[in-house]
Amino acid sequence: MIATMFYFTFQEVSSMSEKKNKILVADDEKEIRDILKLLLSSEGYEVTLACDGQEVLDLADDSFDMFILDVNMPKISGFSAGAKLREKYFVPMIFLTAYAGESDKAMGFAAGADDYLTKPFSNAELLMRVKAQLRRSQQYQAQMVQQSTSAPSTALTLYDLTLDPDSQSVSKNGEVIILTHTEFKILELFLSHHKKIFSIDNIYQSVWEDNAVGDSTVMVHIKNLRKKLGDSTKNPKYIKTAWGKGYYVD
């Protein structure tokens, strides 16, 4: 839940950057599990494997820095397991799936995914996504340290929405709205720059800190964000579309 506040000391953040990142990888195909473990281990990551969604929930704890979940798994699907994980853990989560449709991606991001990778994918692309997500997570933790030791920041507002950068929370008419970390960063970007139009490339570079790899990822996040804010897709009150240019808020 975004509304939850985490505090870290500078020493803790420093140790986070020095220790091996621990990743829980789940796929029902042994060959894929073994390949992913070999690939990630060769990059210095500590890897724990699970073969289904139930085992993911049994193994998950605060020691993991990332979850990589296949969508189609027995007992409990990746989407269902991911949604359960999001109730307790806020580290990056990547879904792996053979389905590339926008509705499938929407389901993944709604379940709490930070990224979504379609099979088959290259080793280089997976490693790029993993490193980018872990880098963002570590930067977020460092920002939390800086905010906890500095003067309180000013809340950002839009009509009846309030975004508090310090507590990493969003509320509408005083009622907390649960967002993923990525959704929070997108909304924070907009509310920090009223009336500025952000293209899909602008959003991707600002939030993911990388070059865009397609329009659908950002568009699905915007769609989910609008839904959580109770915004209309045809006549949005909060996040508006500048056709052919991008998105903005008044």
Secondary structure, 3 states (H helix, E strand, C coil): CCCCCCCCCHHHHHHHHHCCCEEEEECCCHHHHHHHHHHHHHCCCEEEEECCHHHHHHHCCCCCCEEEEECCCCCCCHHHHHHHHHCCCCCCEEEEECCCCHHHHHHHHHCCCCEEEECCCCHHHHHHHHHHHHHHHHHHHHHHHHHHCCCCCCCEEECCEEEECCCCEEEECCEEECCCHHHHHHHHHHHCCCCCCECHHHHHHHHHCCCCCCCHHHHHHHHHHHHHHCCCCCCCCCCEEECCCEEECC
